Structure formats: C-alpha cells, structure tokens
C-alpha cells in the first residue's frame, strides 16, 4: 500500500461571533522557516515561507497566505484509521493553540461572515499581493490537499494524466463553502470559484512524460506571470520536495472522517492510474476545457443535482456519478481492505449531506428561530467549530514546544 498524508487549511475564528481572527502569527509563536515550495536558489536566504509548530510526532502547523487561517500537516500514513487519527490530532493541536489566544478553529472552506482579511507578513506574500491585487487580497480559502507516494517522476506524470478526468467528483463530494463574506453564493463549493481566479489553477492537459511536464512548468515560469514554481496551482501536481502526487481539488471537509475518506479515494485513484499505465492503458483524451466545465458543475451542484459523468461527460445524477467512482476504484479498494469503508463513507455523505448542505441547514434553522437582524452566520461557524473538533484527541498533555519542519506553502 502506498503511504499518504494530507494538509488541511482551517479558519481561526472568534468562538462567539464566528468572525475570522488574524491570529496565525500568535498561534505559531513567531517561528519562521523556509517554505516547501519556495525556489531552490542557494543564494536566496531561507526567509521565505510560513511558521511552524510541531507536537513532536509528525503533526505540524504552518502559516498560510492569510493570518486568519492555519494549516495542519499529517505524517505519511498507511491506513485510514491512522490517517483519521492524525487529522483529528492536527485539528486538536491547532485548536489548542487557538484557545490560548481566545479563539477556535473551524473546518470551513470559506468564511460565512464578511471581513477584510490580512495577508501574512512575508516578502513573498507581499509580492503576491502586489502582483495579483484583489485575487490575492480576497483569497481567504481553505482547501484540503492529499499527497500520495509515487516511485518515480515518470509514474507521477502517468498518474496525473490518468486521474485528471475524475477529480471533479472529489470537489462535489467535499463541497463545504456555500457562503462567502456574508452572502449566499448559489454554489456548493464557492472556494473552487475563488481559487480558480489564480492564473494556473484548475485542470491540466495530458503531458505524456516527465520531460513534457517539466517543459510545461518551465514555459509557465518563463512567462513571468507567476512568482515561482510554488504558485503552479494545478488541480494535481508533482511535489517538488517529496516523492508524491498532490491532489488539490477538495474543500477542507467539515468532518474529519470525510477528509480521511477523500484521502482513501485519492490513494485508490493513484494506484489505479499507475496500474493502467503499466498495463498500457492510455489516458482518456478529454479536452481540458471540458474538465473545467466539470469542475464548475461540481462546484455549483455538489451532490444535490447533476455532475458531468467522468465516463461520458454528459449530465448524470451526482449520487450515481459518485457511486460510479467507487465502483471504478473497487478492485484496488478491495485489495486494500477499504471497499466497504469507502462505500459506507460515500453513503453517509449522501445521506446527511456535504458540509455545504450542513452549513445551510444550520443557518436555515437559526433564521427560523432568531431575532430580526440575525443572519445566522455566527451559528453556522459555532456549529462548524463543534463538528470540526468532534472525535479529536485531548492534547492537554502534549508538549507543544516548537520544532522546525519543512512544510508546504500556497
């Protein structure tokens, strides 16, 4: 079985009002380190990047673009249960640091309440703000990134070529951002809409081999539009500093068990794609513009309407498409002892709804019982804090003396 690990971006919020708080520096005690995706230039001082706090067992916290968010990282894991424990421990570590500053953390992919966010003080982030204007200024979004081990760059590119047509299904399954700055957006994953304003975000074409992948990367960098390779925000990419494929399409999930389920599906996608490559199965020649349409549809509908089926790219019931993805991955999931878990996990999300459905349900019930003028967004965040921490470990005895780790930067 391939190892896998995840990164979760969480909102730092006021426990009463639900407003995002610009406290990442305080949570991380001012520690600085080089970013995982910062340029590998030996002549550039190691000052670019975020902050990190480590609990001593592989879990880490780091700063992101905005001071209102914090990122957790798990260590590489082999099994669902192990990864779920790591996700919960990471959330608990972040929440423990937040509580010391009279705040909490919430697994929300966008803020339901309106705010003017604050960019993390850092030379690279300052350049991003100057270069990309309102896109960077408003980019308070929280994603969920899954890293899966690969044996070589060639295998990694073969995987990228063969999973690209199925990633939109994961966007729908993880949808957790129906509100944006005090507004009902009409989308299930508005984070996807906001994130895709970056020039390199979204689906990619078929590369064919690692040399072609590097040529695309080099030509993008040669345009001078992006600051560095860390800003190549493809839906899926090769990690520059780890032997992994990184899938980046999911919203941060409200529930830790849903996050672990998404990771299980991603790992099965990677393994299935690798086997197809070894068996000589060509990637599906789906035009990138169609994949952009599928991503938009998943962001719009979640599991509540229709998705573009990854076999035909014609509309089909979203629930049928999600179940079809599990069927497609069934041989690998069965071998890894995860098929029943994956089927049950998907049915649980279909039954209770995605995080977006849950957020709207809480707001609707609050509006029905609240005083005039209460828009119900504070209740959404308070509920999210409670669900985010559900099942999390008690870290009251953990020594959180900071220890430097190499971590990913947006």
C-alpha positions in Angstrom: 0.0 0.0 0.0 1.2 3.5 -0.8 1.7 5.9 2.0 -0.5 9.0 2.0 -0.8 12.2 4.0 -2.9 15.4 4.0 -2.8 19.1 4.6 -5.8 20.9 6.0 -6.3 24.6 6.0 -8.5 25.8 8.9 -10.1 29.2 9.7 -9.2 30.8 13.0 -12.4 32.3 14.4 -14.0 34.1 17.3 -15.8 31.4 19.3 -18.9 33.6 19.9 -19.4 35.8 16.8 -17.8 33.4 14.3 -15.7 36.2 12.8 -12.3 35.2 11.4 -9.4 36.4 13.5 -5.9 37.4 12.2 -4.0 35.3 14.8 -1.8 32.9 12.8 1.4 34.6 14.0 0.2 34.4 17.6 -0.7 30.7 17.3 2.6 29.9 15.8 4.7 31.9 18.3 6.5 33.8 15.5 8.6 30.8 14.3 9.8 31.1 10.7 11.2 28.6 8.2 11.7 28.0 4.5 8.7 27.0 2.5 8.4 23.6 0.9 7.6 25.2 -2.4 10.0 28.2 -2.2 12.6 28.4 -5.0 15.6 26.2 -4.6 18.1 29.0 -5.0 21.1 28.6 -2.7 21.8 32.3 -2.9 18.4 33.2 -1.6 18.2 33.4 2.2 15.9 31.0 4.0 13.4 33.7 4.9 10.5 32.9 2.6 7.7 30.8 3.9 5.5 30.3 6.9 5.7 29.5 10.6 5.5 26.1 12.2 4.6 24.4 15.4 5.1 20.7 16.0 3.7 18.4 18.6 6.7 16.0 18.3 5.1 13.1 16.4 4.9 14.3 12.8 2.0 16.6 13.1 2.7 20.2 12.1 1.1 23.6 11.9 2.1 26.3 9.5 1.1 29.8 8.3 -0.7 30.3 5.0 -1.4 33.4 2.8 -3.8 34.9 5.3 -3.4 35.4 9.0 -7.0 34.2 9.5 -6.0 30.6 8.6 -3.7 28.0 9.7 -2.6 24.7 8.0 -2.1 21.3 9.6 0.0 18.5 8.1 -0.1 14.8 8.9 2.9 12.5 8.7 2.8 9.8 5.9 0.3 7.1 6.9 -0.6 3.6 5.6 -4.1 3.1 6.8 -7.4 5.0 7.1 -7.6 4.7 10.8 -4.1 6.0 11.3 -4.7 9.0 8.9 -8.0 9.8 10.6 -6.2 9.9 14.0 -3.6 12.2 12.5 -6.3 14.5 11.1 -8.0 14.7 14.4 -4.8 15.3 16.2 -3.8 18.1 13.9 -7.2 19.8 14.4 -6.8 19.4 18.2 -3.2 20.9 18.0 -4.5 23.9 16.1 -7.4 24.4 18.4 -5.2 24.1 21.5 -3.0 26.9 20.1 -6.1 28.9 19.2 -7.7 28.6 22.7 -4.6 30.1 24.2 -5.5 33.2 22.2 -9.2 33.1 23.0 -10.1 31.7 19.6 -11.1 28.4 18.0 -10.5 26.7 14.6 -13.2 25.7 12.1 -13.0 23.5 9.1 -14.8 25.9 6.7 -13.6 26.3 3.2 -14.7 30.0 3.1 -15.8 32.4 5.8 -19.6 32.7 6.1 -19.1 36.2 7.7 -17.8 39.2 5.9 -14.3 40.5 6.6 -11.3 42.3 5.3 -8.6 39.6 5.6 -5.0 40.2 6.5 -2.0 38.9 4.5 0.7 37.1 6.4 3.7 39.4 6.8 6.3 37.8 4.4 8.2 39.2 1.4 6.8 36.5 -0.9 3.2 37.1 0.2 3.7 40.9 -0.2 4.9 40.3 -3.8 1.8 38.2 -4.4 -0.5 40.9 -3.1 1.2 43.5 -5.3 1.2 41.3 -8.4 -2.3 39.7 -8.1 -4.3 42.5 -6.5 -7.8 41.7 -5.5 -7.4 38.0 -6.2 -4.7 37.7 -3.5 -6.4 40.2 -1.3 -9.6 38.2 -1.1 -8.0 34.8 -1.2 -9.1 33.5 2.2 -10.0 30.0 1.2 -9.3 26.7 2.9 -8.5 23.6 0.9 -7.7 20.0 1.5 -4.6 18.5 -0.2 -3.8 14.8 -0.4 -0.2 13.6 -1.0 0.2 10.0 -2.3 3.6 8.3 -2.7 4.9 7.6 -6.1 8.0 5.6 -7.1 9.3 7.9 -9.8 8.6 11.1 -11.7 7.5 9.1 -14.7 5.0 7.2 -12.7 3.8 10.5 -11.2 3.1 12.1 -14.6 1.4 8.9 -15.8 -0.9 9.2 -12.7 -1.6 12.9 -13.4 -2.6 12.1 -17.0 -5.0 9.3 -15.9 -6.7 10.9 -12.9 -7.5 14.4 -14.3 -10.9 13.4 -15.7 -12.1 12.1 -12.3 -11.0 14.9 -9.9 -14.2 17.0 -10.2 -16.1 14.2 -8.4 -14.0 14.9 -5.3 -14.8 18.6 -5.5 -18.5 17.7 -5.3 -18.0 15.1 -2.5 -16.1 17.6 -0.4 -18.1 20.7 -1.1 -18.1 22.9 2.1 -18.3 26.5 1.1 -21.8 27.8 0.2 -21.3 31.2 1.9 -18.8 33.9 1.1 -18.3 37.1 3.2 -21.9 37.2 4.4 -23.5 36.2 1.2 -25.4 33.1 -0.1 -23.3 32.2 -3.2 -25.5 29.8 -5.0 -22.6 27.4 -5.1 -21.8 24.3 -3.0 -18.0 24.9 -3.3 -17.5 28.6 -3.8 -13.9 28.1 -2.7 -13.4 26.4 -6.1 -14.7 29.6 -7.8 -12.5 31.9 -5.8 -9.4 29.7 -6.0 -9.7 29.3 -9.8 -9.1 33.0 -10.2 -5.3 32.3 -9.9 -3.8 32.1 -13.4 -2.5 28.5 -13.1 -5.4 27.0 -11.1 -7.6 24.3 -12.4 -7.2 21.1 -14.6 -4.2 20.5 -16.8 -3.7 18.8 -20.1 -2.1 15.4 -20.8 1.7 15.5 -20.5 2.7 12.1 -21.7 6.0 12.0 -19.8 8.1 13.8 -17.2 10.1 15.8 -19.7 6.9 17.2 -21.2 5.6 18.1 -17.7 8.8 20.0 -16.9 8.6 21.8 -20.2 5.1 23.0 -19.4 6.3 24.1 -15.9 9.3 25.9 -17.4 7.2 27.7 -20.1 4.7 28.8 -17.5 7.5 30.2 -15.3 9.2 31.8 -18.4 6.0 33.9 -18.9 6.9 35.9 -15.7 3.3 35.9 -14.5 3.9 33.6 -11.5 6.5 34.4 -8.9 7.9 30.9 -8.6 7.0 27.2 -9.0 5.1 27.2 -5.7 2.4 29.2 -7.5 1.7 26.5 -10.1 -1.7 25.7 -8.6 -2.8 22.8 -10.8 -5.6 20.5 -9.6 -3.0 17.9 -9.3 0.8 18.3 -9.4 4.1 16.6 -8.5 5.6 17.7 -5.3 8.9 19.4 -5.8 10.4 18.2 -2.5 8.6 14.9 -1.8 8.0 11.7 -3.8 4.3 12.3 -4.1 1.4 13.3 -6.3 -0.5 16.1 -4.7 -4.3 16.4 -5.4 -5.7 19.8 -4.5 -9.3 19.9 -5.7 -11.2 19.4 -2.4 -12.6 21.8 0.1 -11.5 21.3 3.6 -14.0 18.9 5.0 -16.2 19.8 7.9 -15.9 16.3 9.4 -12.6 14.6 9.9 -13.9 11.2 8.8 -15.0 12.7 5.4 -11.5 14.1 5.0 -10.0 10.7 5.6 -12.4 9.2 3.1 -11.4 11.6 0.4 -7.8 10.7 1.0 -8.6 7.0 0.7 -10.3 7.7 -2.7 -7.3 9.7 -3.9 -4.9 7.0 -3.0 -7.0 4.4 -4.8 -7.1 6.8 -7.8 -3.3 7.0 -7.8 -2.9 3.2 -7.6 -5.5 2.5 -10.2 -3.9 5.1 -12.6 -0.4 3.6 -12.1 -1.7 0.1 -12.9 -3.4 1.4 -16.0 -0.1 2.9 -17.1 1.8 -0.3 -16.5 -0.9 -2.1 -18.5 -0.6 0.2 -21.4 -4.0 1.9 -21.0 -3.9 5.4 -22.5 -5.3 8.4 -20.6 -8.8 9.4 -21.6 -8.4 12.2 -24.2 -10.8 14.6 -22.5 -10.2 18.3 -23.6 -9.1 20.5 -20.7 -11.9 22.9 -21.4 -14.4 20.1 -20.7 -12.6 19.3 -17.4 -13.0 23.0 -16.5 -16.7 22.6 -17.2 -16.9 19.5 -15.0 -15.1 21.4 -12.2 -17.5 24.3 -12.5 -20.5 22.0 -12.4 -19.2 20.1 -9.3 -18.6 23.4 -7.6 -22.1 24.6 -8.5 -24.1 21.4 -7.7 -22.2 19.4 -5.2 -24.2 16.2 -4.7 -27.5 17.9 -4.9 -28.0 17.9 -8.7 -26.2 16.6 -11.7 -22.5 16.2 -12.4 -20.7 15.5 -15.6 -20.2 11.8 -15.7 -16.4 11.0 -15.9 -17.1 8.3 -18.5 -19.3 10.2 -20.9 -19.0 13.9 -19.7 -22.8 14.2 -20.1 -25.1 15.2 -17.2 -25.9 12.4 -14.7 -27.3 12.3 -11.2 -24.5 13.4 -8.9 -25.1 10.5 -6.5 -24.8 8.0 -9.4 -21.5 9.5 -10.5 -20.0 9.4 -7.0 -21.0 5.7 -6.6 -19.6 5.0 -10.1 -16.3 6.4 -9.0 -16.2 3.9 -6.1 -17.1 1.1 -8.5 -14.3 2.2 -10.8 -11.8 2.1 -7.8 -13.3 -1.1 -6.3 -10.6 -3.6 -7.4 -7.9 -1.5 -5.6 -10.1 -0.6 -2.7 -11.0 -4.3 -2.2 -7.3 -5.4 -2.2 -6.5 -2.7 0.4 -9.4 -3.7 2.6 -11.1 -0.3 2.1 -14.0 -1.0 -0.2 -16.7 -1.4 2.4 -15.3 1.6 4.2 -15.4 3.7 1.0 -18.9 2.6 0.1 -20.3 3.4 3.6 -18.4 6.7 3.8 -19.9 7.8 0.5 -23.4 6.7 1.5 -23.0 8.6 4.8 -22.2 11.8 3.0 -25.1 11.3 0.5 -27.5 10.6 3.4 -26.6 13.5 5.7 -25.3 15.9 3.0 -22.0 17.5 2.4 -20.5 20.2 4.6 -22.3 22.8 2.4 -25.6 21.2 3.0 -25.0 21.1 6.7 -24.0 24.7 6.8 -27.2 25.8 5.1 -29.3 23.5 7.3 -27.9 25.2 10.4 -28.4 28.7 9.0 -32.0 27.9 8.0 -32.9 26.6 11.4 -31.3 29.5 13.1 -33.1 32.1 10.9 -36.4 30.4 11.7 -35.9 30.9 15.5 -33.7 34.0 15.7 -34.4 37.7 16.3 -34.7 40.0 13.3 -31.3 41.1 12.0 -29.5 37.9 12.9 -28.3 36.5 9.6 -27.5 33.1 11.2 -23.8 33.0 10.0 -22.5 33.1 13.6 -24.4 30.0 14.4 -23.0 28.3 11.3 -19.5 28.9 12.5 -20.2 27.9 16.1 -21.6 24.6 14.7 -18.6 24.2 12.5 -16.2 24.6 15.4 -18.1 21.8 17.3 -18.1 19.4 14.3 -14.5 20.2 13.4 -13.4 19.0 16.8 -15.7 16.0 17.1 -13.7 13.0 18.0 -10.5 14.9 18.3 -7.8 14.0 20.8 -7.2 15.7 24.1 -3.9 17.4 23.7 -3.7 18.9 27.2 -0.6 16.8 28.0 1.2 17.3 24.7 4.4 19.3 24.8 4.0 21.9 22.0 7.5 23.3 22.1 8.1 24.4 18.5 10.3 22.2 16.3 11.0 23.2 12.7 9.6 21.2 9.9 9.6 21.7 6.1 6.1 22.4 5.1 4.1 23.4 2.0 3.3 27.0 1.1 0.4 28.0 -1.1 
